Amino acid sequence: MSSSKNIFIAIIVSCLLSSLITFEICKHYYKSSANLYSIDTSKFAIGSGNCDYKVTLIEGYKYIRPILSAEKEEQSPSLSILKTNIINKIDEFKKAGILQSASVYLRVFPKGDWISINDTETYYPGSIIKVAGLLTYLRMDEANPGILNKKLSFDSPQEFIPNQTYNSQQIQLGKSYTIKELLKYMIAYSDNNATYLLNKNVDMKMFQKLFTEINIPLKDIQNGNIKLDVAHCSQLLKVIYNSAFLSVDHSEFAAELLAQCDFKEGMVKGLPPNTVIAHKFGEMGDATTRQLHETGIIYLNNSSYLLTIMTKGYAIDKLPSVIADITAMTYAEMTKK
């Protein structure tokens, strides 16, 4: 009887402690202003460790405040050697005359460890911004189910469609395609024809609101082109992986399209054959500077990680090797554990 009584008391004490911790977390959470994008939590002592997390909220709702992400504020000491090695590799490419600059962001799921290199420099994301178009159309489908089955006809375009160095499959003039098919062409094959047709029919207000909702500031816009730093570029894939912006089914569909991306010159070359990766590349440039970027989620047996590499150089055909080498270095470190 005494033993049963002790067990009962232990259970009650455990419940009270759990309730107290939950109360303290909720108290700090609800203190923040309704208009803030993010809140800084205090140090919550749970078990034997302390940790500081930055909680980012989705803005724009009256009665709810969805959590976009909760991430460690400080870069991870456990990844400091990898960070140093990547910086040294970037310096080697600069000395070789291949690179002007490069930025790298790495986040390990689900632990939340991360590092960032040269994170204040901004770049033209190029075709990576097509991921924002994908997110917008999937949000449109959530608002009006069935829109992905709507057919659009690709007639003679009235505006200029930019060329790109790395081409793949393209939609054909005079043919009709469902929006779902066009999204695959845009993401898996980075087809600018499909992108043009989708851009003509997108809900532009919803597209612009997307950046506010997922906490990507659009301050640096030149000639209608968006510029992003490496962390904000990474946000596009992060919200898909976390299913923080779309429904689970739409997030899974978005990741499935990214996993069909057929660009093989960058990250894929730095990974062992048959490694699963959901990724998107983008290129941009002029007569003096070329940019090539890639962002991807690499799936391991027991975990996964998000890696974004953004580069500026002198020749577009030299930049894929930079991305491949940094990807290989990161993969070697991630598979040590």
RAFENMO-V586321 format. One record per backbone hydrogen bond with DSSP energy under -0.5 kcal/mol. CO is the residue of the C=O (numbers start at 0). NH is the residue of the N-H. If there is no record, write none. Layout:
BEGIN
co=CO nh=NH
co=CO nh=NH
END
This chain:
BEGIN
co=0 nh=4
co=1 nh=5
co=2 nh=6
co=3 nh=7
co=4 nh=8
co=5 nh=9
co=6 nh=10
co=7 nh=11
co=8 nh=12
co=9 nh=13
co=10 nh=14
co=11 nh=15
co=12 nh=16
co=13 nh=17
co=14 nh=18
co=15 nh=19
co=16 nh=20
co=17 nh=21
co=18 nh=22
co=19 nh=23
co=20 nh=24
co=21 nh=25
co=22 nh=26
co=23 nh=27
co=24 nh=28
co=25 nh=29
co=26 nh=30
co=27 nh=30
co=27 nh=31
co=28 nh=31
co=32 nh=35
co=36 nh=56
co=38 nh=40
co=38 nh=54
co=41 nh=43
co=42 nh=44
co=43 nh=45
co=45 nh=48
co=48 nh=45
co=50 nh=43
co=50 nh=52
co=51 nh=72
co=52 nh=40
co=52 nh=54
co=53 nh=55
co=53 nh=70
co=54 nh=38
co=55 nh=67
co=55 nh=68
co=56 nh=58
co=65 nh=57
co=65 nh=67
co=68 nh=55
co=70 nh=53
co=75 nh=78
co=76 nh=79
co=78 nh=82
co=79 nh=83
co=80 nh=84
co=81 nh=85
co=82 nh=86
co=83 nh=87
co=84 nh=88
co=85 nh=89
co=86 nh=90
co=87 nh=91
co=88 nh=92
co=89 nh=93
co=90 nh=94
co=91 nh=95
co=92 nh=97
co=92 nh=98
co=93 nh=96
co=97 nh=313
co=100 nh=311
co=102 nh=309
co=103 nh=116
co=104 nh=307
co=105 nh=114
co=106 nh=108
co=106 nh=305
co=107 nh=111
co=108 nh=303
co=112 nh=107
co=113 nh=75
co=114 nh=105
co=116 nh=103
co=117 nh=120
co=122 nh=124
co=122 nh=227
co=124 nh=127
co=125 nh=128
co=126 nh=129
co=127 nh=130
co=128 nh=131
co=128 nh=132
co=129 nh=133
co=130 nh=134
co=131 nh=135
co=132 nh=136
co=133 nh=137
co=134 nh=138
co=135 nh=139
co=136 nh=140
co=137 nh=141
co=138 nh=142
co=139 nh=143
co=143 nh=146
co=145 nh=148
co=146 nh=149
co=147 nh=179
co=149 nh=178
co=151 nh=176
co=152 nh=154
co=153 nh=173
co=159 nh=161
co=164 nh=166
co=171 nh=174
co=174 nh=153
co=176 nh=151
co=177 nh=181
co=178 nh=182
co=179 nh=183
co=180 nh=184
co=181 nh=185
co=182 nh=186
co=183 nh=187
co=183 nh=188
co=184 nh=188
co=184 nh=190
co=187 nh=261
co=190 nh=194
co=191 nh=195
co=192 nh=196
co=193 nh=197
co=194 nh=198
co=195 nh=199
co=196 nh=200
co=197 nh=200
co=197 nh=201
co=198 nh=201
co=201 nh=203
co=202 nh=206
co=203 nh=207
co=204 nh=208
co=205 nh=209
co=206 nh=210
co=207 nh=210
co=207 nh=211
co=208 nh=212
co=209 nh=213
co=210 nh=215
co=211 nh=214
co=214 nh=216
co=216 nh=218
co=218 nh=220
co=219 nh=221
co=219 nh=226
co=221 nh=224
co=224 nh=221
co=225 nh=124
co=227 nh=122
co=228 nh=232
co=229 nh=233
co=230 nh=234
co=231 nh=235
co=232 nh=235
co=233 nh=236
co=233 nh=237
co=234 nh=238
co=235 nh=239
co=236 nh=240
co=237 nh=241
co=238 nh=243
co=238 nh=244
co=239 nh=242
co=246 nh=250
co=247 nh=251
co=248 nh=252
co=249 nh=253
co=250 nh=254
co=251 nh=255
co=252 nh=256
co=253 nh=257
co=254 nh=258
co=255 nh=259
co=256 nh=259
co=257 nh=260
co=257 nh=278
co=261 nh=263
co=265 nh=268
co=265 nh=269
co=266 nh=269
co=267 nh=270
co=271 nh=274
co=275 nh=298
co=276 nh=278
co=277 nh=296
co=279 nh=294
co=281 nh=292
co=283 nh=290
co=288 nh=285
co=289 nh=312
co=290 nh=283
co=291 nh=310
co=292 nh=281
co=293 nh=308
co=294 nh=279
co=295 nh=297
co=295 nh=306
co=296 nh=277
co=297 nh=299
co=297 nh=304
co=298 nh=275
co=302 nh=299
co=303 nh=108
co=304 nh=297
co=305 nh=106
co=306 nh=295
co=307 nh=104
co=308 nh=293
co=309 nh=102
co=310 nh=291
co=311 nh=99
co=311 nh=100
co=312 nh=289
co=314 nh=317
co=314 nh=318
co=315 nh=318
co=315 nh=319
co=317 nh=321
co=318 nh=321
co=318 nh=322
co=319 nh=323
co=320 nh=324
co=321 nh=325
co=322 nh=326
co=323 nh=327
co=324 nh=328
co=325 nh=329
co=326 nh=330
co=327 nh=331
co=328 nh=332
co=329 nh=333
co=330 nh=334
co=332 nh=335
END
